[in-house]
């Protein structure tokens, strides 16, 4: 366990800006005097238009303090035992518990917030060292009443994976687990930042108001929704809100700070980071079918549990590739026939989101390192997904 107190400092004078983090709090006043003098010598930032001067009204902060009393060692033992129960030879992972208090003061607003969440990541391995993984996050202690089930899900995938065969190339109908789709959504939300739009590094550019994706696809950035990404203000003290990014395939909004909103002649969405607007928490609309019903719709296709190393070849057009792992299953007539390895999803985000066929009614909270931000997502069925071979 570790405890950290720090002071994030943002200074501006005209269009000159300065940001740093002070961890030596006993020297804060001395350092601030130094930084105020330093700003005089900095170049101007032509894209800075100040911070939000409007008086804000904040929702009440939400926190489940029962999370602070949970026995993390017990959760770890239960998760590992659950994985072994389902046939895993061994299991490993990590549990994080975060408790954060934030205070922010600007020339115009003051606010306080606190949050707590627990992240559980477990990888279960079979005798062939093939893995199954679960990576969940929660702000609700009730979700961790049965941590054995988390391990059981990872163990089931590992056992079902057996000794995988080399996968085949082609176009496939793919059912993405929420964790796998979370990687695609998380990278896309970052590219919905007005900063990335303005930089010409986003496939959302020039698409505002256009029907671009499948009408099944509705996506929000919503930190007001109680989850691990819940927060009541952004980094310039603007109250956060639910922002519709895509509604039934139509691009409705970008993520804005006060400065980017001024440049785009619109309003801030409460997504200010110090450098650029950033997403807080992804929420995707669900469908009305179960995961099993979606699986039954696959005549010849794949079920993919997780994605690693998602990388863009072209941010502007949305060309990317990513490596499926931790459960790749070939499906025929709605039944899992065999386990695969050594494949790559080589796709385009616009094409992939345009080919969404349906989503499950179940949604799962997922989060994984820097790959997946806190996200509440369904299983997602996509047609015509391009699969190539991988050497990783």
C-alpha positions in Angstrom: 0.0 0.0 0.0 1.1 3.5 -0.6 -0.2 7.0 0.3 0.5 10.0 -1.9 -0.4 13.6 -1.6 0.4 16.0 -4.4 -0.5 19.4 -5.7 -1.2 19.9 -9.4 -0.5 23.5 -10.4 -1.7 25.1 -13.5 -0.7 28.8 -14.2 -1.5 31.1 -17.0 -0.8 34.6 -18.0 -2.4 35.7 -21.3 -1.7 32.8 -23.6 1.3 31.6 -21.7 0.7 28.4 -19.6 2.6 26.4 -17.1 1.8 23.0 -15.4 3.6 20.9 -12.9 3.0 18.6 -10.0 4.4 19.4 -6.5 5.0 16.5 -4.2 7.1 18.4 -1.6 4.1 20.1 -0.1 6.2 21.8 2.6 7.9 23.7 -0.2 4.8 24.6 -2.1 4.8 28.3 -1.5 8.5 28.7 -2.4 8.0 26.7 -5.6 4.9 28.6 -6.6 6.8 31.9 -6.4 9.5 30.4 -8.6 6.9 29.2 -11.2 5.1 32.5 -11.3 8.4 34.1 -12.4 9.2 31.3 -14.9 6.0 31.8 -16.8 7.2 35.2 -18.1 9.8 33.5 -20.2 7.5 30.9 -21.8 6.2 31.1 -25.4 2.5 31.6 -26.0 0.1 28.8 -26.6 -2.1 30.0 -29.5 -4.8 27.4 -28.7 -5.3 28.5 -25.1 -8.4 30.6 -24.4 -8.4 30.5 -20.6 -10.3 28.2 -18.2 -14.0 28.1 -17.7 -15.1 31.3 -16.0 -18.7 30.2 -15.5 -19.9 29.5 -11.9 -20.5 25.7 -11.6 -23.1 23.6 -9.8 -21.9 20.2 -8.9 -23.7 16.9 -8.3 -23.1 15.2 -4.9 -20.0 13.0 -4.9 -20.8 9.3 -4.6 -18.7 6.7 -2.9 -19.2 3.2 -1.4 -16.9 3.2 1.6 -17.5 -0.5 2.2 -14.8 -0.9 -0.5 -12.3 0.4 2.0 -13.0 -2.4 4.5 -12.8 -5.3 2.0 -10.1 -8.0 2.7 -8.1 -7.9 -0.6 -6.2 -11.1 0.4 -9.4 -13.0 0.7 -10.6 -11.7 -2.7 -7.3 -12.9 -4.2 -7.5 -16.3 -2.6 -11.2 -16.8 -3.7 -10.4 -15.7 -7.3 -7.5 -18.1 -7.5 -9.5 -20.9 -6.0 -12.3 -20.2 -8.5 -9.9 -20.5 -11.4 -8.4 -23.7 -10.2 -11.9 -25.2 -9.6 -12.6 -24.7 -13.3 -9.5 -26.6 -14.3 -6.7 -24.0 -14.4 -3.3 -25.3 -13.5 -2.3 -21.9 -12.0 -3.5 -18.4 -11.8 -1.9 -15.0 -11.2 -3.0 -11.4 -11.1 -3.3 -8.2 -9.2 -5.9 -6.3 -7.1 -5.8 -2.6 -6.8 -7.9 -0.6 -4.4 -7.9 3.2 -5.0 -9.2 5.8 -2.6 -8.8 9.3 -3.9 -9.7 12.7 -2.5 -9.6 15.6 -4.9 -9.9 19.3 -4.3 -9.8 22.0 -7.0 -9.7 25.7 -6.8 -9.6 28.2 -9.7 -10.3 31.9 -10.0 -13.9 31.0 -10.5 -14.8 27.7 -8.8 -14.0 25.4 -5.9 -15.0 21.8 -5.5 -14.2 18.6 -3.6 -14.7 15.0 -4.6 -13.8 11.5 -3.3 -14.0 8.1 -4.9 -13.1 4.5 -4.3 -12.8 1.6 -6.6 -11.3 -1.9 -6.8 -9.8 -3.5 -9.9 -9.3 -7.2 -10.2 -7.2 -8.7 -12.9 -6.7 -12.5 -13.0 -5.1 -14.7 -15.7 -5.6 -18.4 -15.5 -3.4 -20.9 -17.3 -4.0 -24.4 -18.5 -1.4 -27.2 -19.0 -0.5 -25.8 -22.4 0.1 -22.3 -20.9 -2.9 -21.0 -22.7 -4.6 -18.3 -20.7 -8.0 -17.0 -19.9 -8.4 -13.5 -18.3 -10.9 -11.4 -16.4 -10.2 -7.7 -15.8 -13.1 -6.1 -13.9 -13.5 -2.8 -12.1 -16.1 -1.7 -9.6 -17.1 1.1 -7.4 -19.8 -1.1 -5.7 -18.8 -3.4 -2.9 -21.7 -5.7 -3.7 -20.0 -6.7 -7.0 -17.2 -8.4 -4.9 -19.4 -10.5 -2.6 -18.4 -13.6 -4.7 -14.9 -13.0 -6.1 -14.6 -16.8 -6.7 -16.9 -16.3 -9.7 -14.4 -13.9 -11.3 -11.7 -16.6 -11.1 -14.1 -19.2 -12.3 -14.8 -17.2 -15.5 -11.0 -16.9 -16.2 -10.5 -20.6 -15.4 -13.3 -21.7 -17.7 -11.8 -19.8 -20.6 -8.4 -21.2 -20.0 -9.7 -24.8 -19.8 -11.9 -24.4 -22.8 -8.8 -23.0 -24.7 -7.0 -26.4 -24.5 -4.1 -26.6 -26.9 -4.9 -23.9 -29.5 -4.4 -24.3 -33.2 -2.9 -21.7 -35.6 -5.8 -19.6 -36.7 -6.8 -18.9 -40.3 -7.0 -15.7 -42.3 -10.2 -14.3 -43.7 -13.4 -12.3 -43.0 -15.3 -13.5 -40.0 -18.3 -12.7 -37.9 -16.8 -11.9 -34.4 -18.4 -11.8 -31.0 -16.3 -9.5 -28.9 -16.2 -9.9 -25.1 -16.7 -6.6 -23.3 -13.0 -6.6 -22.3 -11.9 -7.0 -26.0 -14.4 -4.4 -27.2 -13.3 -2.1 -24.3 -9.9 -1.8 -26.0 -11.4 -0.6 -29.2 -13.8 1.8 -27.4 -11.1 3.2 -25.2 -8.8 4.1 -28.0 -11.7 5.6 -30.0 -12.8 7.7 -27.1 -9.3 9.2 -26.8 -9.6 10.1 -30.5 -12.9 11.8 -29.9 -11.0 14.5 -28.1 -11.3 17.9 -29.8 -7.5 18.2 -29.5 -7.0 15.0 -31.6 -9.7 16.3 -34.1 -7.9 19.6 -34.4 -4.5 17.8 -34.8 -5.9 15.9 -37.8 -5.2 12.6 -35.9 -8.8 11.2 -35.6 -11.2 9.2 -37.7 -14.0 11.3 -36.1 -12.7 14.4 -37.9 -15.2 16.1 -40.3 -18.0 13.6 -39.3 -19.9 15.7 -36.7 -23.6 15.2 -37.4 -23.1 12.5 -39.9 -24.4 8.9 -39.9 -21.1 7.0 -39.9 -21.6 3.8 -37.9 -24.2 1.1 -37.4 -27.5 2.3 -36.1 -27.0 -0.2 -33.3 -24.0 1.8 -32.0 -24.6 4.3 -29.2 -21.7 5.4 -27.0 -21.4 7.9 -24.2 -18.7 9.4 -22.1 -20.5 9.5 -18.7 -18.6 10.1 -15.5 -21.9 11.0 -13.7 -22.8 7.3 -13.9 -21.7 5.6 -10.7 -18.6 3.5 -11.6 -14.9 3.5 -11.3 -14.6 6.5 -13.6 -17.1 8.6 -11.6 -16.0 12.1 -10.9 -17.9 15.4 -10.5 -15.5 17.9 -12.1 -12.8 18.0 -14.7 -9.3 19.5 -14.4 -10.5 23.1 -14.8 -13.4 22.7 -12.3 -16.1 22.4 -14.9 -18.9 20.1 -13.7 -18.8 16.8 -15.6 -21.8 15.5 -17.5 -23.1 12.7 -19.7 -21.9 13.4 -23.3 -23.4 11.5 -26.2 -20.5 10.8 -28.6 -22.4 8.5 -31.0 -26.1 8.0 -31.1 -27.5 5.3 -33.4 -24.5 5.6 -35.6 -24.5 9.4 -35.8 -21.5 11.3 -34.4 -23.1 13.8 -32.0 -20.3 15.4 -30.0 -16.5 15.7 -29.5 -14.9 15.9 -26.0 -14.1 19.5 -25.1 -12.3 21.6 -22.6 -13.1 25.3 -22.3 -10.3 26.2 -24.7 -11.2 23.7 -27.4 -14.9 24.6 -27.1 -14.0 28.3 -27.7 -12.0 27.3 -30.8 -14.8 25.0 -32.1 -17.5 27.6 -31.2 -19.3 25.3 -28.9 -19.6 24.5 -25.2 -17.2 22.5 -22.9 -18.3 19.0 -22.2 -16.5 18.8 -18.8 -13.6 16.7 -20.1 -10.7 19.1 -19.6 -7.4 17.5 -18.9 -4.4 19.8 -18.4 -3.0 19.1 -21.9 -6.1 18.0 -23.8 -9.7 16.9 -23.4 -9.8 13.3 -22.1 -12.6 10.7 -21.6 -13.6 9.6 -18.1 -15.8 6.6 -18.4 -17.2 4.7 -21.4 -20.9 3.6 -21.4 -22.4 1.7 -24.4 -26.1 1.1 -24.9 -27.0 -2.6 -24.6 -29.2 -4.8 -26.8 -32.0 -7.2 -25.9 -30.4 -10.6 -26.5 -28.3 -12.8 -24.2 -24.6 -13.6 -24.9 -25.7 -17.1 -25.8 -28.2 -15.9 -28.3 -25.5 -13.7 -30.0 -23.2 -16.7 -30.1 -25.9 -18.8 -31.7 -26.1 -16.3 -34.6 -22.5 -17.2 -35.7 -22.5 -19.7 -38.5 -18.7 -19.5 -39.0 -16.9 -17.0 -36.9 -14.9 -16.2 -33.7 -15.4 -15.4 -30.1 -12.6 -13.1 -28.8 -12.1 -12.4 -25.1 -9.2 -9.9 -25.0 -7.1 -7.7 -27.3 -3.4 -6.8 -26.8 -1.2 -4.2 -28.5 -3.8 -2.2 -30.3 -1.9 0.1 -32.6 -2.9 2.6 -35.3 -1.3 2.7 -38.7 -3.4 5.7 -39.6 -5.2 7.7 -37.0 -7.0 10.0 -39.5 -8.6 7.1 -41.4 -8.8 4.7 -38.4 -6.6 1.9 -39.7 -5.4 -0.3 -36.8 -4.3 -3.8 -35.8 -4.5 -5.6 -32.6 -3.6 -9.1 -31.2 -6.4 -11.3 -29.8 -5.3 -13.3 -26.7 -6.7 -14.9 -23.5 -9.4 -16.8 -25.4 -9.8 -17.0 -29.2 -12.5 -19.5 -30.1 -13.6 -20.7 -33.6 -17.4 -21.0 -33.7 -19.6 -23.0 -36.1 -23.4 -23.0 -36.1 -23.4 -21.3 -32.7 -21.1 -23.8 -31.0 -17.4 -23.4 -30.0 -15.5 -26.0 -32.1 -11.8 -25.2 -31.3 -9.3 -22.7 -29.8 -7.1 -20.6 -32.0 -3.8 -18.7 -31.6 -1.5 -16.5 -33.7 -4.1 -14.2 -35.3 -4.4 -10.5 -35.7 -7.4 -8.2 -36.2 -6.3 -5.9 -39.1 -9.1 -3.5 -39.4 -10.5 0.1 -39.7 -12.5 1.6 -36.8 -15.1 3.1 -39.1 -15.6 -0.1 -40.9 -15.7 -2.2 -37.7 -18.2 0.1 -35.9 -20.3 0.3 -39.1 -20.6 -3.5 -39.1 -22.0 -3.9 -35.6 -24.9 -6.3 -35.8 -26.1 -6.5 -32.2 -25.2 -6.2 -28.5 -26.0 -8.4 -25.5 -28.4 -7.3 -22.8 -25.7 -8.1 -20.3 -23.1 -5.4 -19.6 -19.9 -5.8 -17.6 -17.6 -3.3 -15.9 -14.1 -3.7 -17.4 -10.8 -1.9 -17.0 -7.3 -3.1 -17.8 -4.1 -1.1 -17.4 -3.9 1.7 -19.9 -5.6 -0.4 -22.6 -9.1 -0.1 -21.3 -10.5 2.9 -19.4 -13.3 2.2 -16.9 -16.1 1.0 -19.2 -19.6 -0.5 -18.9 -20.0 -2.5 -22.1 -22.0 -5.4 -23.6 -20.8 -8.3 -25.7 -20.8 -7.0 -29.3 -21.4 -9.0 -32.5 -19.6 -7.6 -35.6 -19.7 -9.0 -39.1 -17.0 -9.0 -41.8 -14.0 -8.6 -39.4 -10.7 -8.9 -41.2 -8.4 -11.5 -39.6 -4.8 -12.0 -40.5 -1.9 -14.0 -39.1 0.3 -12.9 -36.3 3.8 -14.0 -35.2 3.3 -12.8 -31.6 
